Amino acid sequence: MIDRAASADPLVRSLLAQHPKVRRVEEGTSTGIEFQQGSWLREVLAGNSLADLRGLVELMDNNPIVCADSLAVPSPAATLAMVALGPLASASLIADVPTIVTNVAADDEVAAYLATAGWDEGAILHHEPVDLGSVVAATIMVPIQTPEDLDEIDALYAERFGRSFFVQRDEESEWDPQLVRGTPRAVYRIRIAPENPISLLTIRVLADTNGKAGATQLVHAMNVMAGYEESLGVAG
């Protein structure tokens, strides 16, 4: 059990109060989650790009996470970038600097998190301030090394996210913020303009800052650190 959990974010505290493995919830000083298991003090950090252990949980090895005192998860813009580019970076398929257009401001944190997946060259960031309420959106354009079989791209994303509760592919629905508003999930879709040797991939991503791009992601990370079911306390 988690004996105590605290956050400065009232939405995070609301999720923690409903969590079946958290005994007591307090107001804290961190916008992430400070939690205690017996005498073990642990923390999930929100968007700290300097943390030794940081990344998108779906792209990380669980073993270091469950042993960690501290884990940082990405900010909203970096979360969208990691969903879109993390699988490509991990497979060393990115051929040149990607361009990321988001409705929220992004900074060097995006590059710091992409580096955790193996891409060290950063990204070109553009901010188009469209008001989508709590939803953040990104369109990412990235040149990639053209694989021998284009189905390898689909397989790469399916390997990373195919069993994920929190990141799902949607190629059929009308692309609208309602796909994620009020949910714990991010959705993405992919388009490819194939050429040899370099193809252009366009990935669109949506997430709610109260969900995968915010509070839910923090609780998800806490669950993994504590060895619980990943969706415990946030499923729905």
QUIGINOR-V335085 format. One record per run of one state. SS is the DSSP state (@ for helix, = for strand, . for the rest). FROM is the first residue (numbers start at 1). TO is the last residue. If there is no record, write none. Layout:
ss:SS from:FROM to:TO
ss:SS from:FROM to:TO
This chain:
ss:. from:1 to:1
ss:= from:2 to:2
ss:. from:3 to:3
ss:= from:4 to:7
ss:. from:8 to:9
ss:@ from:10 to:18
ss:. from:19 to:21
ss:= from:22 to:22
ss:. from:23 to:24
ss:= from:25 to:27
ss:. from:28 to:32
ss:= from:33 to:37
ss:. from:38 to:39
ss:= from:40 to:46
ss:. from:47 to:53
ss:= from:54 to:54
ss:. from:55 to:56
ss:@ from:57 to:59
ss:. from:60 to:61
ss:@ from:62 to:66
ss:. from:67 to:69
ss:= from:70 to:73
ss:. from:74 to:75
ss:@ from:76 to:90
ss:. from:91 to:93
ss:= from:94 to:94
ss:. from:95 to:97
ss:= from:98 to:102
ss:. from:103 to:108
ss:@ from:109 to:116
ss:. from:117 to:122
ss:= from:123 to:127
ss:. from:128 to:134
ss:= from:135 to:145
ss:. from:146 to:150
ss:@ from:151 to:161
ss:. from:162 to:166
ss:= from:167 to:169
ss:. from:170 to:176
ss:@ from:177 to:179
ss:. from:180 to:185
ss:= from:186 to:193
ss:. from:194 to:197
ss:= from:198 to:208
ss:. from:209 to:214
ss:@ from:215 to:226
ss:. from:227 to:236
